[in-house]
Amino acid sequence: MDVITLTLLAISLILFFGFFAEFIFRKLSIPDVLFLIVLGFTLGPAGLNYVMPEDLIQIAPVFTTFTLLFLLFDGAFNIHLSSLIREFSKSLYLTLFNFFISTIVVTAVMKVSGFSFLISLLTGFMLGGVSSSFVIPILKQINVGEKIYSLLTLESALTDVFCIVFSLTVIEIFKLGGFGFRETLTQIASLFAVAGLIGLIGGIVWIILILRVFKEHNYVMAIAYLILIYVVTEFLNGNGAIAALFFGLILKNSKQLSSIIKGILTNKAKEKKKALKGELGVSVTTPSEEYFYHQISFLLKTFFFVYIGVLIDLSDWKALVIGGVISLLLMGSRMASLLLTKAMNPINKDLINSIFARGLAAAAIAQLAVQAGIPYADFIGKVTYVVITGTIILSSIKIFIVEHKMMMALLEVKK
């Protein structure tokens, strides 16, 4: 077979493998991303040597950039404004606490290992948050209560955003060539202000287009529009990925936002009450549209984690040791969340302490750092891939133990 036929065959088999891995996950609670990483490792230079990182170097920047912007766009669909407001204090405290504890731990390990503060901080932010691509499927699998589901889903969604935003901020500092506090802060504020503004305007324009012009939901056109928002933002010296996040937030919460706007414009007291409940608004996304976006995310996740497996390098013992130490310390530092969960029942506390796996956001930022020419970016990437694999394994083991406790508790109740 020629190269094109072999490539198409590989794509087909990897997708089949991805669905098979997801099936095993549903049956045995073994995370599918772990199988994808193992597949990539087996196909890569450390395994059967079928795929070399050099073979993917031309498509990697485009693929990574699109994965990152779509990750934020799709991740925004997990952030409901109503849930965010209702669980704001609990989720935000837990999110910020765990994120900055993890960031400090990782930064300290990298600093002790001999790296500069900015390099260490970048790695800390990169690995500071739990992965929504791991957390959300796991929580659906073990069927937890609504409150704990909302709490942990919001944490994973927000920390994905924090990882990307803070990491991109450090990358921008590197690009600016130093840290003059005032100048750097002004540049970064401008960067994200442009992104936020374009994302918000883009979302409003899209709502008008859907309701007044197209009058139908065209899923592929929405993705084309998303890419256009990214390109326009980058052209205007903003951050395209953050614009994608704001665009997703507007689309997901379009019913509530449009209802609030109508409530502000009306003078009727009854209408204002309805507006606050979101009864006057119109949603520009449908459940099937969100499902379509999740399927695109599945496609990107499948290939991205296989790609990460290809990049894992077992020959660099220093990266293996640092990554292993960070994985163990992240597991230990998660126990600090007990300070904020004293009022919860023991099983819920154990579950929160078990959720600490890193994933897609960290891997995407690692690749972005390489593309941006950040010093030691290749080594940071190696450490990141080890941490992703290590935390997925450790977190899965702890979740399995918690799930067993939940089943035993349920049996006791039935008796």
C-alpha positions as CSV (number, residue, x, y, z in Angstrom):
1,M,0.0,0.0,0.0
2,D,1.1,3.6,-0.7
3,V,1.7,6.2,2.0
4,I,-1.7,7.8,1.6
5,T,-3.6,4.5,2.0
6,L,-1.5,3.5,5.0
7,T,-2.1,6.9,6.6
8,L,-5.9,6.6,6.1
9,L,-5.7,3.1,7.5
10,A,-3.9,4.3,10.6
11,I,-6.4,7.1,11.2
12,S,-9.3,4.6,10.9
13,L,-7.6,2.1,13.3
14,I,-6.8,4.8,15.8
15,L,-10.4,6.0,15.9
16,F,-11.6,2.4,16.3
17,F,-9.1,2.0,19.1
18,G,-10.4,5.2,20.7
19,F,-14.0,3.9,20.7
20,F,-12.8,0.6,22.0
21,A,-10.9,2.3,24.8
22,E,-14.0,4.3,25.7
23,F,-16.0,1.1,25.8
24,I,-13.5,-0.5,28.2
25,F,-13.6,2.7,30.3
26,R,-17.4,2.4,30.6
27,K,-17.2,-1.3,31.6
28,L,-14.0,-1.4,33.8
29,S,-13.5,2.3,34.8
30,I,-10.0,2.3,33.3
31,P,-9.5,5.7,31.7
32,D,-9.5,5.6,27.9
33,V,-6.7,8.3,27.7
34,L,-4.3,5.8,29.3
35,F,-4.9,3.3,26.5
36,L,-4.4,6.1,23.9
37,I,-1.1,7.1,25.5
38,V,0.1,3.5,25.6
39,L,-0.9,3.1,21.9
40,G,1.1,6.2,20.9
41,F,4.1,5.0,23.0
42,T,3.9,1.5,21.3
43,L,3.8,3.1,17.8
44,G,6.5,5.6,18.6
45,P,10.3,5.5,18.7
46,A,10.4,3.9,22.1
47,G,8.2,1.1,20.9
48,L,7.7,-0.4,17.4
49,N,9.2,2.6,15.7
50,Y,6.4,2.9,13.2
51,V,5.9,6.7,13.8
52,M,8.6,9.2,14.5
53,P,8.0,12.7,16.0
54,E,9.8,14.2,13.0
55,D,7.0,12.7,10.7
56,L,4.4,14.8,12.5
57,I,6.4,18.1,12.9
58,Q,4.7,19.9,9.9
59,I,1.1,19.2,11.0
60,A,1.8,19.4,14.8
61,P,1.6,23.3,15.2
62,V,-1.8,23.5,13.4
63,F,-3.2,20.5,15.1
64,T,-2.0,21.7,18.6
65,T,-3.4,25.2,18.0
66,F,-6.8,23.9,16.9
67,T,-6.9,21.4,19.7
68,L,-6.2,24.2,22.3
69,L,-8.8,26.7,20.9
70,F,-11.4,23.9,20.5
71,L,-10.6,22.6,24.0
72,L,-11.5,26.0,25.5
73,F,-14.5,26.4,23.3
74,D,-16.0,23.0,24.1
75,G,-14.9,23.4,27.8
76,A,-17.0,26.5,28.0
77,F,-20.1,24.3,27.4
78,N,-19.4,22.7,30.8
79,I,-19.7,26.1,32.6
80,H,-23.3,27.0,33.3
81,L,-23.7,30.5,34.7
82,S,-26.5,29.3,37.0
83,S,-24.4,26.5,38.4
84,L,-21.4,28.8,38.6
85,I,-23.4,31.4,40.6
86,R,-25.1,28.7,42.8
87,E,-21.9,26.8,43.6
88,F,-19.6,29.9,43.1
89,S,-18.2,30.2,46.6
90,K,-17.5,26.5,47.2
91,S,-16.2,25.7,43.7
92,L,-14.1,28.8,43.4
93,Y,-12.5,28.4,46.8
94,L,-11.7,24.8,46.1
95,T,-10.5,25.5,42.6
96,L,-8.2,28.4,43.5
97,F,-6.9,26.6,46.6
98,N,-6.0,23.3,44.8
99,F,-4.7,25.1,41.7
100,F,-2.3,27.3,43.5
101,I,-1.2,24.6,45.9
102,S,-0.4,22.4,42.9
103,T,1.3,25.3,41.1
104,I,3.5,26.0,44.1
105,V,4.4,22.3,44.5
106,V,5.4,21.9,40.8
107,T,7.2,25.2,40.7
108,A,9.2,24.3,43.8
109,V,10.2,20.9,42.3
110,M,11.4,22.5,39.1
111,K,13.3,25.3,40.9
112,V,15.0,22.7,43.2
113,S,15.9,20.8,40.0
114,G,17.9,23.8,38.8
115,F,15.6,25.7,36.5
116,S,14.9,29.5,36.5
117,F,11.9,30.9,38.3
118,L,9.9,31.7,35.1
119,I,10.5,28.2,33.6
120,S,9.5,26.6,36.9
121,L,6.4,28.9,37.1
122,L,5.4,28.0,33.6
123,T,5.6,24.3,34.4
124,G,3.7,25.0,37.6
125,F,0.8,26.7,35.8
126,M,0.8,24.1,33.1
127,L,0.4,21.3,35.6
128,G,-1.7,23.2,38.2
129,G,-5.2,22.0,37.3
130,V,-7.1,18.7,37.1
131,S,-8.2,17.6,33.6
132,S,-11.8,18.0,32.6
133,S,-11.2,15.4,29.9
134,F,-10.5,12.9,32.7
135,V,-12.8,14.2,35.5
136,I,-16.2,14.6,33.6
137,P,-16.3,11.0,32.1
138,I,-15.1,9.6,35.5
139,L,-17.9,11.4,37.4
140,K,-20.5,10.3,34.9
141,Q,-19.2,6.7,35.2
142,I,-19.4,6.4,39.0
143,N,-22.8,8.3,39.2
144,V,-22.1,10.7,42.0
145,G,-24.6,13.2,43.6
146,E,-25.5,16.4,41.8
147,K,-23.7,18.7,44.2
148,I,-20.4,16.9,44.2
149,Y,-20.7,16.5,40.4
150,S,-21.3,20.2,39.9
151,L,-18.5,21.1,42.3
152,L,-15.8,18.9,40.6
153,T,-17.0,19.6,37.1
154,L,-16.7,23.3,37.7
155,E,-13.3,22.8,39.2
156,S,-12.0,20.9,36.2
157,A,-13.5,23.3,33.7
158,L,-12.2,26.4,35.6
159,T,-8.7,24.9,36.1
160,D,-8.4,24.0,32.4
161,V,-9.0,27.7,31.8
162,F,-6.6,28.8,34.6
163,C,-3.9,26.5,33.3
164,I,-4.1,27.9,29.8
165,V,-4.6,31.5,30.7
166,F,-1.7,31.7,33.3
167,S,0.6,29.6,31.1
168,L,-0.1,31.8,28.1
169,T,0.7,34.8,30.3
170,V,4.1,33.4,31.2
171,I,4.7,32.6,27.5
172,E,3.9,36.2,26.6
173,I,6.4,37.4,29.2
174,F,9.0,35.3,27.5
175,K,8.0,36.7,24.1
176,L,8.3,40.2,25.5
177,G,11.9,39.4,26.4
178,G,11.7,40.1,30.1
179,F,9.6,41.2,33.0
180,G,9.3,45.0,33.3
181,F,6.3,44.9,35.6
182,R,4.3,47.9,34.3
183,E,5.0,47.3,30.6
184,T,4.4,43.5,30.8
185,L,1.2,44.0,32.8
186,T,-0.1,46.5,30.3
187,Q,0.8,44.2,27.3
188,I,-0.9,41.2,28.9
189,A,-4.0,43.2,29.9
190,S,-4.3,44.5,26.4
191,L,-3.8,41.0,25.0
192,F,-6.6,39.4,27.0
193,A,-8.9,42.5,26.8
194,V,-8.8,42.3,23.0
195,A,-9.5,38.5,23.2
196,G,-12.4,39.0,25.6
197,L,-13.9,41.8,23.6
198,I,-13.7,40.0,20.3
199,G,-15.1,36.8,21.9
200,L,-18.0,38.6,23.4
201,I,-18.8,40.6,20.2
202,G,-18.3,37.5,18.1
203,G,-20.8,35.6,20.3
204,I,-23.4,38.4,20.1
205,V,-23.0,38.6,16.3
206,W,-23.4,34.8,16.0
207,I,-26.6,34.9,18.1
208,I,-28.0,37.6,15.7
209,L,-27.0,35.6,12.7
210,I,-28.6,32.4,14.0
211,L,-31.9,34.1,15.0
212,R,-32.3,36.6,12.3
213,V,-30.3,35.5,9.2
214,F,-29.6,31.7,9.1
215,K,-32.6,30.7,11.3
216,E,-31.1,27.2,11.6
217,H,-28.2,25.6,13.5
218,N,-25.3,24.9,11.1
219,Y,-22.7,23.1,13.2
220,V,-19.9,23.2,10.7
221,M,-20.4,26.9,10.0
222,A,-20.1,27.5,13.8
223,I,-16.7,25.8,13.8
224,A,-15.6,27.9,10.7
225,Y,-16.8,31.0,12.6
226,L,-14.8,29.9,15.7
227,I,-11.7,29.7,13.6
228,L,-12.4,33.1,12.1
229,I,-12.7,34.6,15.6
230,Y,-9.3,33.0,16.5
231,V,-7.7,34.4,13.3
232,V,-9.1,37.9,13.8
233,T,-8.1,38.0,17.5
234,E,-4.5,37.0,16.7
235,F,-4.4,39.5,13.8
236,L,-5.4,42.3,16.3
237,N,-2.6,41.1,18.7
238,G,-5.1,39.4,21.1
239,N,-5.1,35.8,22.3
240,G,-7.2,33.7,20.0
241,A,-7.7,30.8,22.5
242,I,-9.1,33.1,25.1
243,A,-11.5,34.6,22.5
244,A,-12.6,31.0,21.7
245,L,-13.4,30.6,25.4
246,F,-15.5,33.7,25.6
247,F,-17.3,32.8,22.4
248,G,-18.2,29.4,23.9
249,L,-19.4,30.9,27.1
250,I,-21.8,33.3,25.2
251,L,-23.2,30.4,23.1
252,K,-23.6,28.0,26.1
253,N,-25.4,30.7,28.2
254,S,-27.2,32.5,25.4
255,K,-30.6,31.7,26.8
256,Q,-29.8,33.1,30.3
257,L,-27.9,36.1,28.9
258,S,-30.6,37.1,26.4
259,S,-33.2,36.7,29.1
260,I,-31.3,39.0,31.4
261,I,-31.0,41.6,28.7
262,K,-34.7,41.5,28.0
263,G,-35.3,41.8,31.8
264,I,-33.1,44.9,31.9
265,L,-35.1,46.5,29.0
266,T,-38.5,45.8,30.4
267,N,-40.3,47.8,33.1
268,K,-42.8,45.0,34.1
269,A,-42.0,43.4,37.5
270,K,-43.3,40.0,36.5
271,E,-41.2,40.0,33.4
272,K,-38.1,40.9,35.4
273,K,-38.7,37.8,37.6
274,K,-39.1,35.6,34.6
275,A,-35.9,37.2,33.1
276,L,-33.8,36.3,36.1
277,K,-35.0,32.6,35.8
278,G,-34.0,32.6,32.1
279,E,-37.5,32.2,30.9
280,L,-37.4,35.1,28.4
281,G,-34.3,34.1,26.5
282,V,-33.6,32.0,23.5
283,S,-30.7,29.4,23.2
284,V,-28.7,29.4,20.0
285,T,-27.3,25.9,20.7
286,T,-29.2,22.6,20.8
287,P,-28.3,19.4,22.7
288,S,-27.5,17.7,19.4
289,E,-25.1,20.6,18.6
290,E,-23.3,20.3,21.9
291,Y,-23.1,16.6,21.3
292,F,-21.5,17.3,17.9
293,Y,-18.9,19.5,19.6
294,H,-18.2,16.8,22.2
295,Q,-17.6,14.4,19.4
296,I,-15.1,16.7,17.7
297,S,-13.4,16.9,21.1
298,F,-13.4,13.2,21.3
299,L,-11.7,13.1,17.9
300,L,-9.1,15.6,18.9
301,K,-8.5,14.0,22.3
302,T,-8.0,10.6,20.6
303,F,-5.3,11.7,18.2
304,F,-3.7,14.2,20.7
305,F,-3.1,11.6,23.4
306,V,-1.8,9.1,20.9
307,Y,0.5,11.9,19.7
308,I,1.6,12.4,23.3
309,G,2.4,8.7,23.6
310,V,4.6,9.0,20.5
311,L,6.5,11.9,22.2
312,I,7.2,10.0,25.5
313,D,10.9,9.5,25.9
314,L,12.1,6.9,28.5
315,S,15.7,7.6,27.7
316,D,15.7,10.9,29.6
317,W,16.0,9.7,33.2
318,K,16.0,13.2,34.7
319,A,12.6,13.9,33.1
320,L,11.3,10.6,34.3
321,V,12.4,11.2,37.9
322,I,11.1,14.8,38.0
323,G,7.8,13.7,36.4
324,G,7.5,10.8,38.9
325,V,8.2,13.0,41.9
326,I,5.7,15.7,40.7
327,S,3.0,13.0,40.2
328,L,3.4,11.7,43.7
329,L,3.5,15.2,45.2
330,L,0.4,16.2,43.3
331,M,-1.4,13.2,44.8
332,G,-0.2,14.2,48.3
333,S,-1.0,17.9,47.9
334,R,-4.5,17.1,46.9
335,M,-5.1,16.0,50.5
336,A,-4.8,19.6,51.5
337,S,-8.4,20.1,50.1
338,L,-9.5,18.4,53.4
339,L,-9.2,21.9,54.9
340,L,-12.1,23.0,52.8
341,T,-14.2,19.9,52.8
342,K,-14.6,19.2,56.5
343,A,-18.4,19.4,56.4
344,M,-18.7,16.8,53.7
345,N,-19.3,13.1,54.2
346,P,-16.2,10.9,54.2
347,I,-16.9,9.3,50.8
348,N,-17.2,12.7,49.1
349,K,-14.1,13.9,50.7
350,D,-12.2,10.8,49.5
351,L,-13.6,11.3,46.0
352,I,-12.4,14.9,45.9
353,N,-8.9,13.8,47.1
354,S,-8.8,11.1,44.4
355,I,-9.4,13.6,41.5
356,F,-6.0,15.0,40.5
357,A,-5.2,13.7,37.0
358,R,-3.6,16.1,34.5
359,G,-4.5,15.9,30.8
360,L,-5.2,17.7,27.6
361,A,-4.8,21.3,28.6
362,A,-1.3,20.6,30.1
363,A,-0.2,18.6,27.0
364,A,-1.5,21.3,24.6
365,I,0.3,24.1,26.4
366,A,3.5,22.0,26.5
367,Q,3.4,21.8,22.7
368,L,2.6,25.5,22.4
369,A,5.7,26.3,24.5
370,V,7.8,24.3,22.1
371,Q,6.3,26.2,19.1
372,A,6.9,29.5,20.9
373,G,10.6,28.7,21.4
374,I,10.5,28.8,25.2
375,P,13.9,27.7,26.7
376,Y,13.9,24.0,27.9
377,A,10.4,23.6,26.3
378,D,11.3,20.1,25.1
379,F,12.3,19.0,28.5
380,I,9.2,20.6,30.1
381,G,7.2,18.6,27.6
382,K,8.8,15.4,28.6
383,V,8.1,16.1,32.3
384,T,4.5,17.0,31.4
385,Y,3.9,13.8,29.5
386,V,5.3,11.7,32.4
387,V,3.1,13.6,34.9
388,I,0.0,13.2,32.8
389,T,0.5,9.4,32.6
390,G,1.6,9.1,36.2
391,T,-1.4,11.1,37.7
392,I,-3.9,9.3,35.5
393,I,-2.6,6.0,36.8
394,L,-2.5,7.1,40.5
395,S,-5.8,8.9,40.3
396,S,-7.5,5.9,38.7
397,I,-6.3,3.6,41.5
398,K,-7.6,6.0,44.2
399,I,-10.9,6.4,42.4
400,F,-11.3,2.6,42.1
401,I,-10.8,2.3,45.9
402,V,-13.4,5.1,46.5
403,E,-15.8,3.5,44.1
404,H,-15.5,0.2,46.0
405,K,-16.2,2.1,49.3
406,M,-19.3,3.6,47.7
407,M,-20.6,0.2,46.6
408,M,-20.0,-1.2,50.1
409,A,-21.8,1.7,51.7
410,L,-24.7,1.2,49.3
411,L,-24.9,-2.5,50.3
412,E,-24.9,-1.5,53.9
413,V,-27.8,0.8,53.4
414,K,-29.8,-1.9,51.5
415,K,-29.3,-4.3,54.5
